[in-house]
Amino acid sequence: MKAVIIPLTLALSSLVITPAKAEPRHGVASHYIQGEGDVKGIKLAYQYYVNDYLPEQFSQFDVYFESSINFWRYGKDNQHDQNVVVALSPVFQYPMTTFKGRPLVLEFGIGVSLLDDTQFAGKNVSTHYQFEDRFGVVYKMENADIGVRYMHYSNAGFKSPNPGLDFISFSYTHFF
């Protein structure tokens, strides 16, 4: 855990002490998410890139903060279980290779989320507050990205039970 907290703290503290070098980049994303069983949903997100505020040792990374709202649905026919989730996550992208002349990057991050309901998809996740973990691959185009991610929500064992919720996300991001 310290291996994650220390670099994250350094990155966040640099936002306060390093002046801006250029215009920040912004993005809006839409995700189709598929979870365990019959869980489906959408995620709408705003991304704020902070690369110009980071110390030089992070220069190989793209770093952004993502705020999002998720709408999850579980069930078939007329019996549906729904949940609304808001989240904030710092996200790190690291270049892997190129494909057709454009970057293909690995993405990872750990953020916090707030679930509307702790009973969802036949699971008791115990707390409204959950960690949002992600790992994915993103293809960067001129003014857009497409990505595939594994996302996991859990309370990190702070309270039992802690079954967690797992999702695969397919996303499109447009930059402005």
C-alpha positions in Angstrom: 0.0 0.0 0.0 2.9 2.4 0.8 4.2 1.8 -2.7 1.0 3.4 -4.1 0.4 6.1 -1.5 3.9 7.7 -1.6 4.0 8.3 -5.4 0.4 9.4 -5.4 1.1 11.9 -2.5 4.1 13.3 -4.4 2.1 13.7 -7.6 -0.8 15.4 -5.8 1.5 17.7 -3.8 3.2 18.8 -7.0 -0.1 20.3 -8.1 0.2 22.9 -5.4 3.9 23.8 -5.8 4.6 23.6 -9.5 3.4 26.4 -11.9 1.5 25.6 -15.0 3.5 25.3 -18.2 0.7 25.0 -20.8 -3.0 24.8 -21.3 -4.5 21.8 -19.5 -6.3 19.2 -21.5 -9.9 18.2 -20.8 -11.9 15.2 -21.9 -15.4 13.8 -21.6 -15.8 10.0 -21.7 -18.7 7.6 -22.0 -18.3 3.9 -21.0 -20.4 0.9 -21.5 -19.8 -1.4 -18.5 -20.6 -5.1 -18.1 -20.4 -6.6 -14.7 -20.8 -10.1 -13.2 -23.9 -11.9 -14.0 -26.5 -9.6 -15.6 -25.0 -6.3 -14.4 -24.9 -3.6 -17.1 -24.4 0.1 -17.0 -23.0 3.3 -18.3 -20.4 5.6 -16.9 -20.1 9.3 -17.8 -16.9 11.0 -16.9 -14.9 14.2 -17.1 -11.1 14.0 -17.3 -8.7 16.8 -16.3 -5.1 16.1 -17.4 -2.4 17.4 -15.0 0.8 16.5 -16.9 2.1 20.1 -16.9 2.0 20.2 -13.1 4.0 17.1 -12.4 7.7 16.8 -11.5 10.1 15.7 -14.2 10.4 12.1 -12.8 6.8 11.6 -13.9 7.4 12.9 -17.5 6.8 9.5 -19.1 3.3 9.3 -17.7 0.0 10.9 -18.7 -1.8 11.7 -15.5 -5.4 12.8 -15.1 -8.2 13.1 -12.5 -11.5 11.6 -13.5 -14.8 12.5 -11.9 -17.7 10.3 -13.0 -21.2 9.2 -12.5 -22.2 5.6 -13.0 -25.7 4.1 -13.6 -25.7 0.3 -13.0 -28.6 -2.1 -13.6 -29.0 -5.7 -12.6 -31.8 -8.1 -13.4 -34.0 -9.3 -16.2 -37.6 -8.7 -17.3 -39.4 -6.3 -15.0 -37.3 -7.0 -11.9 -34.4 -4.6 -11.8 -31.9 -3.5 -9.2 -30.3 -0.1 -9.8 -27.4 1.7 -8.3 -26.0 5.2 -8.9 -22.3 5.7 -8.2 -20.1 8.9 -8.2 -16.4 8.6 -8.2 -13.1 10.5 -8.3 -9.9 8.8 -9.4 -6.4 9.8 -10.2 -5.3 7.8 -13.2 -1.8 7.1 -14.6 -1.2 6.1 -18.2 2.2 4.6 -19.3 3.2 4.2 -23.0 3.4 0.6 -24.0 3.9 0.7 -27.8 2.4 2.2 -30.9 -0.2 0.8 -33.2 -0.6 2.4 -36.7 1.6 5.3 -35.5 -0.5 6.1 -32.5 0.3 5.4 -28.8 -1.1 2.3 -27.0 -0.9 2.9 -23.2 -1.4 0.9 -20.0 -3.7 2.7 -17.5 -4.0 2.2 -13.8 -5.5 4.1 -10.9 -7.2 3.8 -7.5 -9.9 6.3 -6.5 -12.8 6.6 -4.2 -16.5 6.2 -5.0 -19.9 6.6 -3.3 -22.6 4.0 -4.0 -26.3 4.9 -3.6 -27.2 1.4 -2.3 -25.0 -1.1 -0.5 -27.3 -4.0 -1.6 -26.7 -4.6 -5.3 -26.7 -7.5 -7.7 -27.5 -9.9 -4.9 -24.4 -8.7 -2.9 -24.1 -6.8 0.4 -21.0 -4.6 -0.1 -21.4 -3.2 3.5 -20.4 0.4 2.9 -21.5 3.2 0.6 -17.8 4.3 0.3 -15.8 2.0 -2.0 -12.4 2.1 -3.7 -12.5 2.2 -7.5 -9.5 0.3 -8.9 -8.8 0.2 -12.6 -6.4 -1.4 -15.0 -6.7 -1.1 -18.8 -5.4 -0.5 -22.3 -6.1 2.7 -24.1 -5.5 3.6 -27.8 -4.7 7.3 -28.2 -5.9 9.0 -31.4 -5.6 12.7 -32.4 -8.6 14.1 -30.3 -10.0 11.0 -28.8 -9.1 7.7 -27.0 -10.7 4.3 -27.0 -10.1 2.0 -24.1 -10.9 -1.4 -22.4 -10.6 -1.6 -18.7 -11.1 -3.9 -15.8 -12.7 -2.1 -12.9 -13.1 -3.3 -9.3 -15.1 -1.7 -6.5 -14.6 -2.8 -2.9 -14.2 -1.3 0.6 -10.6 -2.8 0.9 -11.7 -5.0 3.9 -12.6 -2.0 6.2 -16.0 -3.7 6.9 -17.3 -7.2 6.2 -18.7 -8.6 4.1 -16.6 -7.3 1.2 -17.4 -9.3 -1.9 -16.5 -6.5 -4.3 -18.0 -5.7 -7.7 -16.1 -6.4 -10.9 -16.7 -4.8 -14.4 -15.2 -4.6 -17.9 -15.5 -1.2 -19.4 -15.4 -0.2 -23.1 -14.9 3.6 -23.5 -14.7 6.5 -25.9 -13.1 9.8 -24.8 -13.2 13.1 -26.7 -10.7 15.8 -25.8 -11.2 19.6 -26.0 
